[in-house]
Amino acid sequence: MWLWEEQGGLLGPFSFLLVLLVVATRSPFNACLLTASLYVLLRLFSFEPVPARRVLQVLRPRDRVAAIAHRGGSHDAPENTLAAIRQAAKNGATGVELDIEFTSDGVPVLMHDNTVDRTTDGTGRLCDLTFEQIRKLNPAANHRLRNNFPDEKIPTLREAVTECLNHNLTIFFDVKGHANMMRQTDQDVVTALTHRPWSLSHTGDGKPRYSAMWQHAGFMLLDILLDWSMHNILWYLCGVSAFLMQKDFVSPAYLKKWSAKGIHVVGWTVNTFSEKSYYESHLGSSYITDSMLEDCEPHF
């Protein structure tokens, strides 16, 4: 029964793929063979989803909608710092979203960008800097409340986990290119896909990334393919338990679609009181926010 769409199966996507291949190859036999081969490969190499009970412990702690502080709450405190984690707990967050990157000597630290320029008083690519060099930088240097956090250091992964456990916060790690390694290491890790439609062709504020028409059109086509694969194939391949979707594309119908597959939807970045109220009272869906205290602009 896992094949049928209402059970969260793949009948719809593979039927569409079969028709597409028939048109492309003009051979029903070859189209069926290719479709069947892709399906077998998907079944063989896909991750098994985490049990539902475990998922609820992570995505709906305390049996209620989760308010997750983005990068620890980057509007309320310097992002990806221990101060941000403490501030998020103080302000009522149920969890924090944190970013992991590695120094040149292999130490996992909290950092969103691949360079240190935007958030610190240093410069350079993170992968070119040792942990000793990283530790000397001030992660609050460019924050609007930097004077309130004079002694912050870029924390290690271990320090961040310890701080979160001390405050009973659920941790949402953005591991970027290291997701497969984490899932292979621990099959009980609850995983999610993050998606913003049109992200390849447009920036976070909606502006086109490319001025050339042919280039812009090409990346829009790639956006359509990425969106289709995210919603029809990749979620199954990765065995995800949640889908982190840009807030403007979340609706009751969208939640219902994913719920039929057993997938939870988390909206980002929900930064106004009215939006949070809508998510909590109407959608009943967890959300990620840059501030637990006040309305603010999104941090891309």
Secondary structure as UniProt FT lines:
FT   TURN            2..3
FT   HELIX           5..7
FT   HELIX           11..25
FT   HELIX           28..45
FT   HELIX           52..59
FT   HELIX           61..63
FT   STRAND          67..70
FT   TURN            71..76
FT   TURN            79..80
FT   HELIX           82..90
FT   TURN            91..92
FT   STRAND          95..102
FT   TURN            104..105
FT   STRAND          108..110
FT   TURN            117..119
FT   HELIX           126..128
FT   HELIX           131..135
FT   TURN            139..142
FT   TURN            144..145
FT   HELIX           146..148
FT   TURN            150..151
FT   HELIX           157..166
FT   TURN            167..168
FT   STRAND          170..174
FT   HELIX           176..178
FT   HELIX           179..185
FT   TURN            187..188
FT   STRAND          192..195
FT   TURN            197..201
FT   TURN            204..205
FT   HELIX           213..229
FT   HELIX           230..234
FT   HELIX           235..238
FT   STRAND          242..246
FT   HELIX           247..249
FT   HELIX           252..259
FT   TURN            260..262
FT   STRAND          264..268
FT   HELIX           273..277
FT   HELIX           278..283
FT   STRAND          287..289
//
